[in-house]
Amino acid sequence: MSLPFSQACENNKDPILSVLRDAFMYSSRVLEVGSGTGQHAVYLASQLPHLSWQPSDRGDYLAAVKMRVAAEPAKNLKSPVHFDVFDDAPAGDYDAVFTANTCHIMPKPAVAAFFKHFSTDLPTVRRLCIYGPFMVDGSHTSDSNFRFDLSLRSQNPAMGIRHREWITALAAEQGFELAQVHPMPANNQLLEFRR
């Protein structure tokens, strides 16, 4: 059985790494939410050996992450665990959270549920990095993002590119400040939060 593969992950892994090297410089335990194909997990863990990297995903995606981690293990890469944002977060004294390409896939109540964890079972998290496409000031940042948003909503009306201001407000409710917006390939952004 072949490993799951995302070309987008291959394209963006180095730009993401360049941000996380600084953003997670003083972190030690990272929870990755929505690990998908596992490509980010194995690559980022291998390049950031000072971090203990915990991949996670919902049940229907977890098998793919487990396959990837089994094929490309690393000492600091933990066995993937189940995490649905409507359930308790995985146990662990995490001080950082990374998630990529999840906010536009999750329905809005799930995005809100994700942030609520930072006041309940993820209180030790000090760094949060979120990668993906975002609307800014009520508008898409490119024609391609506009088309992508239409495509998402045609598949499922609950999906769609989120407003960066809304994400920032949800984070602020949990004590996070938007430290920097990093431009990324293909009209994406990496939002770096600190608290």
Secondary structure, DSSP 4 states (H G I P E B T S, - for coil): -PPP--HHHHHHHHHHHHHHHHHTTT--EEEEE--TTSHHHHHHHHH-TTSEEEEEE-HHHHHHHHHHHHHS--TTBPPPEE--TTSPPPSS--SEEEEES-TTTS-HHHHHHHHHGGGTT-TT--EEEEEE-EEBTTB-SSHHHHHHHHHHHHH-TT--PEEHHHHHHHHHHTT-EEEEEEEEGGGEEEEEEE-
